[in-house]
Structure formats: C-alpha cells, structure tokens
C-alpha cells in the first residue's frame, strides 16, 4: 500500500516570521522590507526633556512657596511650607532622572517616536489646538461643527455632504440640549 502524498505546498514561500534581528516580518515579504531601520528621537532624549521640565516645575513651586512663606510661624507651618518640600522633591527626582537619561550606564537608545508616528500624532494634535482657539473666536457650536466635519472628511475619508450634515446635526443637538433644555450657556463668539 503506497504512503499518502503530502499536501500541496502553499503558494507563499515559507519564511521565518522573525528575521535576524528578532523583529517580526510579514509572511512572504522580502527580509529587507521587514528589517528597515527606524529613525527618530531616541528615548533618552525624551526622558531628559521631561526631566528638565520637572526640574523647572519644581523650581517654580520652590520660588512661589518662598514668596508665600515656607518657614515655621508662630501658628505652625507657613502657607508655603508643604509646597516648598513638594517643589524640592520634584527638583531632586527631576535631577536624578536627568542624570540617568544623559549619563547613566543603561541609557535607552531605542527610538521613542519615528517620523510616521509623529505625523499621526500631529494630525490629531494640531487640529485639536486650532479647535480650542476657534472656540474663542467663533464659539463652541460652530467650531465643533467644523472640527467634526473636518475630521470625518480628512481622517475618516467620509463624503463631504455626510460629514457636514453630521457635524451640523451634532452641534445643533448640543445647542438644544445645553442652551435650551438645561439652560447652561457655553462659550459663544466674542
């Protein structure tokens, strides 16, 4: 009796899912595409920047608490007593993190964010910042309608008519709900 034949081979070439660097690669794609080197901001640089901001915040708290009176008074601790020590703790922890980020033996050289990732973040962050500014100029209802419709058209790839109608409908709904039913005024144009 003859042995059964093995199943026919897959049309895709059989390759390892993990390349030589240990990174996953798409099945059937060339090795060069999967092991493309990422470029961008290293993690230790971001850690150093955040540590510097923490130190700056600590210094602001320190000097503000000194103006309030950070010493001990006849009634007990002054108004700035506890904030002074909070600012001191912030400065010390920020300095330790800054040292580890810049001079530590185990500096993290991995890429924190690459160009493509930062573009995606900015595609949401910049319109959100413009939206907040637009609220001051045209009010929350018009700004919200434009913001929702813009996101639907640009990022969601919805049709312009559907996006504009939905943006207007949501703005009208919130106007009726807050201004008419609950009698809560929201920011309007100056």
Secondary structure, DSSP 8 states (H G I E B T S, - for coil): ----------SS----SB-TTS-B--TTS-HHHHT----EEEHHHHHHHHHHHHHHHHHHHHHHHHHH--SEETTEE-TTHHHHHHHHHHHHHHHHHHHHHHH-TT---SEEEEHHHHHHHHHHHHHHHHHHHHHHHHBHHHHHHHHHHHHHHHTS---HHHHHHHHHHHHHHHIIIIIIIS-----B--
